[in-house]
Amino acid sequence: MIVITPMKDKDIAAVVEIEKLCFKFPKPEAIFREDEHKYLVARDDDQIVGYIGIEKVLDEEHIINMAVHPDYRGKGIGRRLIQHVLNDEEVFFLEVRTSNETAKDIYEKYGFKVISIRKAYYPDGEDAYVMRRIPGE
Ligand SMILES: CC(C)(COP(=O)(O)OP(=O)(O)OC[C@H]1O[C@@H](n2cnc3c(N)ncnc32)[C@H](O)[C@@H]1OP(=O)(O)O)[C@@H](O)C(=O)NCCC(=O)NCCS
C-alpha cells in the first residue's frame, strides 16, 4: 500500500538515488537536506518509491519537482503525489521540460495549463513550459 508522508532525514539517501535515476541534472543531497521540509515521499512498505517537492513563492504554490522510481511508474503513484499536494484554494505553478510529454500530460489532467515558455531554462539549453493551475478554471 502506498503511503505519502513528509520526508525525513533517513529518507534522503533513497530520494537522491531516485533523483539520479530520473533527471539529467540531479539535485545534490545538500539541497534536499536544506529543503527537507518542502518534500513528501511516497512509500511502498519500507521502500521509498517517489517524492514531490512544493514551496510557497509569493502567494502561489510552486511544485519544485516530482519523480517516481522507474520500476514503479504507471501504477498511479505520480497521481497520488500530485493529488496529495493540490487544493482548490491556491494557485499552483511549475516548470516542465518541453520534451517531457508524460509529465505535461499528468499535470494537464489535474488542471494545469501552459501559460508561457522559459527559454533555455535548463542547463542543457532546453526550454521549459510554465504551467499554472487556477482554482475553478
Ligand atoms: C512523471 C512521473 C512522476 C509520473 O509518475 P507515474 O507514477 O508513472 O504516473 P502515474 O502512474 O500516476 O500516471 C499518471 C499519468 O501520467 C501519464 N503517464 C504515465 N506514464 C506515462 C507514459 N509512459 N507515457 C505517457 N504518459 C504517461 C498519464 O497521463 C497517466 O495518466 P493515466 O493514469 O490516466 O494513464 C514519472 O514518469 C517520472 O518520475 N518521470 C521522470 C521524472 C519527471 O519527469 N518528473 C516531472 C518533472 S516536472
The ligand as an SDF file (V2000), in Angstrom:
LIG
                    3D

 48 50  0  0  0  0  0  0  0  0999 V2000
    6.0760   11.9730  -14.3570 C   0  0  0  0  0  0  0  0  0  0  0  0
    6.1080   10.7890  -13.3900 C   0  0  0  0  0  0  0  0  0  0  0  0
    6.3260   11.3300  -11.9750 C   0  0  0  0  0  0  0  0  0  0  0  0
    4.7450   10.0740  -13.4560 C   0  0  0  0  0  0  0  0  0  0  0  0
    4.7210    9.0970  -12.4350 O   0  0  0  0  0  0  0  0  0  0  0  0
    3.8510    7.7550  -12.5440 P   0  0  0  0  0  0  0  0  0  0  0  0
    3.7330    7.1890  -11.1650 O   0  0  0  0  0  0  0  0  0  0  0  0
    4.3780    6.8560  -13.5950 O   0  0  0  0  0  0  0  0  0  0  0  0
    2.4630    8.3590  -13.0270 O   0  0  0  0  0  0  0  0  0  0  0  0
    1.0280    7.6620  -12.9160 P   0  0  0  0  0  0  0  0  0  0  0  0
    1.1490    6.1810  -12.9670 O   0  0  0  0  0  0  0  0  0  0  0  0
    0.3160    8.2560  -11.7400 O   0  0  0  0  0  0  0  0  0  0  0  0
    0.3600    8.1630  -14.2520 O   0  0  0  0  0  0  0  0  0  0  0  0
   -0.3370    9.3630  -14.2860 C   0  0  0  0  0  0  0  0  0  0  0  0
   -0.4350    9.9190  -15.6800 C   0  0  0  0  0  0  0  0  0  0  0  0
    0.8760   10.1940  -16.1850 O   0  0  0  0  0  0  0  0  0  0  0  0
    0.8700    9.9650  -17.5840 C   0  0  0  0  0  0  0  0  0  0  0  0
    1.7700    8.8730  -17.8820 N   0  0  0  0  0  0  0  0  0  0  0  0
    2.2960    7.9430  -17.0190 C   0  0  0  0  0  0  0  0  0  0  0  0
    3.1270    7.1110  -17.7010 N   0  0  0  0  0  0  0  0  0  0  0  0
    3.1180    7.5270  -18.9840 C   0  0  0  0  0  0  0  0  0  0  0  0
    3.7910    7.1070  -20.1620 C   0  0  0  0  0  0  0  0  0  0  0  0
    4.6310    6.0580  -20.1530 N   0  0  0  0  0  0  0  0  0  0  0  0
    3.5790    7.7910  -21.3060 N   0  0  0  0  0  0  0  0  0  0  0  0
    2.7260    8.8460  -21.3410 C   0  0  0  0  0  0  0  0  0  0  0  0
    2.0590    9.2980  -20.2440 N   0  0  0  0  0  0  0  0  0  0  0  0
    2.2440    8.6470  -19.0960 C   0  0  0  0  0  0  0  0  0  0  0  0
   -0.5290    9.6000  -17.9690 C   0  0  0  0  0  0  0  0  0  0  0  0
   -1.1980   10.8230  -18.2110 O   0  0  0  0  0  0  0  0  0  0  0  0
   -1.0400    8.9940  -16.6950 C   0  0  0  0  0  0  0  0  0  0  0  0
   -2.4050    9.1040  -16.6440 O   0  0  0  0  0  0  0  0  0  0  0  0
   -3.3590    7.7740  -16.6390 P   0  0  0  0  0  0  0  0  0  0  0  0
   -3.2420    7.2640  -15.2360 O   0  0  0  0  0  0  0  0  0  0  0  0
   -4.6750    8.3260  -16.9720 O   0  0  0  0  0  0  0  0  0  0  0  0
   -2.7730    6.8350  -17.6720 O   0  0  0  0  0  0  0  0  0  0  0  0
    7.2120    9.7660  -13.7570 C   0  0  0  0  0  0  0  0  0  0  0  0
    7.0700    9.4070  -15.1260 O   0  0  0  0  0  0  0  0  0  0  0  0
    8.6310   10.2540  -13.5330 C   0  0  0  0  0  0  0  0  0  0  0  0
    9.1810   10.1500  -12.4400 O   0  0  0  0  0  0  0  0  0  0  0  0
    9.2610   10.7830  -14.5900 N   0  0  0  0  0  0  0  0  0  0  0  0
   10.6530   11.2540  -14.5090 C   0  0  0  0  0  0  0  0  0  0  0  0
   10.7650   12.4930  -13.6760 C   0  0  0  0  0  0  0  0  0  0  0  0
    9.9390   13.6190  -14.2320 C   0  0  0  0  0  0  0  0  0  0  0  0
    9.9100   13.8560  -15.4320 O   0  0  0  0  0  0  0  0  0  0  0  0
    9.2580   14.3550  -13.3270 N   0  0  0  0  0  0  0  0  0  0  0  0
    8.4710   15.5090  -13.6760 C   0  0  0  0  0  0  0  0  0  0  0  0
    9.3400   16.7160  -13.6660 C   0  0  0  0  0  0  0  0  0  0  0  0
    8.3990   18.1900  -13.8450 S   0  0  0  0  0  0  0  0  0  0  0  0
  1  2  1  0
  2  3  1  0
  2  4  1  0
  2 36  1  0
  4  5  1  0
  5  6  1  0
  6  7  2  0
  6  8  1  0
  6  9  1  0
  9 10  1  0
 10 11  2  0
 10 12  1  0
 10 13  1  0
 13 14  1  0
 14 15  1  0
 15 16  1  0
 15 30  1  0
 16 17  1  0
 17 18  1  0
 17 28  1  0
 18 19  1  0
 18 27  1  0
 19 20  2  0
 20 21  1  0
 21 22  1  0
 21 27  2  0
 22 23  1  0
 22 24  2  0
 24 25  1  0
 25 26  2  0
 26 27  1  0
 28 29  1  0
 28 30  1  0
 30 31  1  0
 31 32  1  0
 32 33  2  0
 32 34  1  0
 32 35  1  0
 36 37  1  0
 36 38  1  0
 38 39  2  0
 38 40  1  0
 40 41  1  0
 41 42  1  0
 42 43  1  0
 43 44  2  0
 43 45  1  0
 45 46  1  0
 46 47  1  0
 47 48  1  0
M  END
$$$$
